[in-house]
Amino acid sequence: MNKLNLGCGLDYKEGYINMDFNEEVKADKHFNLNELPYPFKSNSFSEILMIRILEHLNNPDLVMKEIHRIAKPKAIIKIRVPHFSSIHTWIDIEHKRGYSIKTFK
């Protein structure tokens, strides 16, 4: 299995390694994504999902470097984050930041 679903929460996906820090959710690995490095070898994954998780993390720049490390060359990396102008960005007290369409350029 070379697909990774980081911060899976309640969105457990078949065919992926599902990882979340919350021991109360179904996950294949429980791990705090603020702790680096992640427990995977370099060049391990052809696909990495980070859906509504990056805004919760302390150092997104370091996390992105870690994602680059564990991704295979030409991997598909799907990231979904809240736009800074959305009310949903600031409703959750655990959100540390919002993002714009130019953040990842």
N, C-alpha and C positions, 0 to 999 in steps of 0.2 A: 504494500500500500504506500503510494508516494504522494498522497494528497493530505493537506493539513488544514484543519478548521480551528483557528486560534480564537479563544474566547467564545467557545460555542454556546455557552449559556443553555437555553432550552432548545436550541436548533442543532440537535444531534444529527449528523449526516452519515448515512451508510456509505462505505467506500472511502472514508476519510479517517485520519487520526484526529479525534476530537479532543481538544484540550481546553480546560477552564480551571480557574483557581477555586471556584466554589465547589466544595465537597458534596453539596446537596443536589447538584445537577449531574445527569448522566454524562460521563466523559471517559475517554480511554486513558487519559492522563490528567491528573490534577497538578497544576503548577502555577505559580504566581508569575504572570507575564512581565512584571516589573523587575524580575530577577534575571540577569543576563550572565552568562550565555544560556540560551535555551538548550534543553537536553537532547539535541539532535546533532548528527554529524553534518559537516559542510556538504553542500550540493545534494541534499536528500530529497527535495520535493519538487515535483513538476507543477503543482498547483498549491497555492496558499490562499486561504480566505481569512479576512479580518473584517467581519461585518459588525459595525457598531461597537468596536472595542478600543481602537486607537485613541479616542478622546478620553478614555479612562486612565491611560498610562502616563507615568511620570515623565519619561524621556522619549518621546516619539522619534526623535532623530536617531537615537541609539537603537531603538526597536527596528527602525527601517534598515539600519546597517546589519542588524542581526537577521532580518528577513532575507536580505541580500545574501548573507553567508549561507543560510540553510536552503536557499532556493537553487535548483539546478539552472544551468544556463538556459535562457529562453523560457523560463517557467512563467506560468500565468499567475499573477498576483492580483487578487480582487480585494479592494479596500472600500468600505462604505463608512463615511463619517458624516456628522451633522454639519450643515452650512452654518457659519457664524451668525447669520441673520435669522435663523429659524428659532422659534420659541422652544422647540424640542431640545435645542442645544443647552439651554439654561434651566430647563425644568428639573433635570436630574442633577442633584447636588454633587454627585461623584464625577461629573464631566469636568475636565480640567481645561479644555479649550474647544473652540470651534475652528472650522477650516473654510477656506475659500476655494474657488475653482482653480486658482493658481498655486495653491499650497505645494503640490507635488511636482511643479515644473522645475 
